[in-house]
Amino acid sequence: MLTDTALEKFRVFVKRNIYRARYRVGSTWREAAINEVEIQSGGTVRAWLAINPGGAATVNRVELLDPNGATWAYQNVSISVTAQQSGILYWFDFTIKEEVA
């Protein structure tokens, strides 16, 4: 069994390695600002990012990257943004737990 200390260290590792984010419109990648990465009271690691395409667009993929530029997490999406919207707040949740079979 993993201890609470071990689980917390895994959470901190994930938090520290979420370095940047990007999203795709059509086939073009754009950088997204990471607003915050935090460990919530229940232990979930949540990464918030701002998607601001600067006009009407449909986002088809969102990714989190580590410091080396490797993709850590992704989600294929279909999010339409209108010209009147200033952007989208998007987040990834990571729940780290041990399950015993």
C-alpha positions as CSV (number, residue, x, y, z in Angstrom):
1,M,0.0,0.0,0.0
2,L,1.2,3.5,-0.8
3,T,1.3,5.9,2.1
4,D,-0.4,9.3,2.2
5,T,3.1,10.8,1.9
6,A,3.8,8.8,-1.3
7,L,0.5,9.9,-2.8
8,E,1.2,13.5,-2.0
9,K,4.6,13.3,-3.6
10,F,3.0,11.9,-6.8
11,R,0.6,14.9,-6.8
12,V,3.4,17.4,-6.3
13,F,5.3,15.7,-9.1
14,V,2.4,16.1,-11.5
15,K,1.8,19.7,-10.4
16,R,5.5,20.6,-11.0
17,N,5.6,19.0,-14.4
18,I,2.6,20.7,-16.0
19,Y,4.7,23.4,-17.6
20,R,2.7,24.8,-20.5
21,A,-0.4,24.3,-22.6
22,R,-1.5,24.6,-26.2
23,Y,-4.6,24.1,-28.3
24,R,-5.4,23.4,-31.9
25,V,-7.7,25.3,-34.2
26,G,-7.9,23.4,-37.5
27,S,-4.3,22.3,-38.0
28,T,-2.7,25.3,-36.3
29,W,-1.4,25.1,-32.7
30,R,-1.6,28.0,-30.4
31,E,-0.1,28.6,-26.9
32,A,-2.5,28.8,-24.0
33,A,-1.8,30.5,-20.7
34,I,-1.8,28.2,-17.6
35,N,-3.7,30.2,-15.0
36,E,-3.0,27.9,-12.1
37,V,-2.1,24.4,-11.1
38,E,-3.2,23.4,-7.6
39,I,-3.7,20.4,-5.4
40,Q,-7.3,20.6,-4.2
41,S,-8.5,19.6,-0.8
42,G,-9.6,16.2,-2.0
43,G,-6.2,15.5,-3.6
44,T,-7.1,16.2,-7.2
45,V,-4.5,18.1,-9.2
46,R,-6.3,20.7,-11.3
47,A,-4.7,22.7,-14.1
48,W,-6.6,25.7,-15.3
49,L,-5.8,27.3,-18.7
50,A,-7.1,30.1,-20.7
51,I,-8.0,29.5,-24.4
52,N,-8.2,32.8,-26.3
53,P,-8.3,32.3,-30.0
54,G,-9.0,36.0,-30.6
55,G,-12.2,35.6,-32.6
56,A,-14.6,33.0,-33.9
57,A,-12.9,29.6,-34.0
58,T,-13.5,25.9,-33.2
59,V,-10.9,24.3,-30.9
60,N,-10.4,20.6,-31.7
61,R,-7.7,19.6,-29.2
62,V,-6.2,20.8,-25.9
63,E,-2.9,19.6,-24.5
64,L,-0.7,19.9,-21.4
65,L,3.0,19.7,-21.9
66,D,6.0,19.1,-19.6
67,P,9.2,21.2,-19.5
68,N,10.7,19.2,-22.4
69,G,7.6,19.8,-24.7
70,A,6.3,16.3,-24.4
71,T,2.5,15.9,-24.2
72,W,1.4,14.8,-20.8
73,A,-2.3,15.0,-21.3
74,Y,-4.7,15.8,-24.1
75,Q,-8.4,16.0,-24.9
76,N,-9.9,15.9,-28.3
77,V,-12.7,18.5,-28.2
78,S,-15.1,20.5,-30.3
79,I,-15.4,23.9,-28.6
80,S,-16.8,26.7,-30.7
81,V,-15.9,30.3,-29.7
82,T,-17.8,33.2,-31.0
83,A,-16.3,36.6,-31.9
84,Q,-18.1,38.1,-28.9
85,Q,-16.5,35.7,-26.4
86,S,-13.2,36.8,-24.8
87,G,-12.1,33.2,-24.4
88,I,-12.6,29.9,-22.6
89,L,-11.6,28.7,-19.1
90,Y,-10.6,25.0,-19.5
91,W,-9.2,22.6,-17.0
92,F,-7.7,19.2,-16.6
93,D,-8.3,17.1,-13.4
94,F,-5.9,14.4,-12.2
95,T,-7.0,12.1,-9.4
96,I,-4.1,10.0,-8.0
97,K,-5.1,7.1,-5.9
98,E,-4.2,3.5,-5.3
99,E,-6.7,0.7,-5.9
100,V,-6.1,-2.7,-4.5
101,A,-7.4,-5.6,-6.5
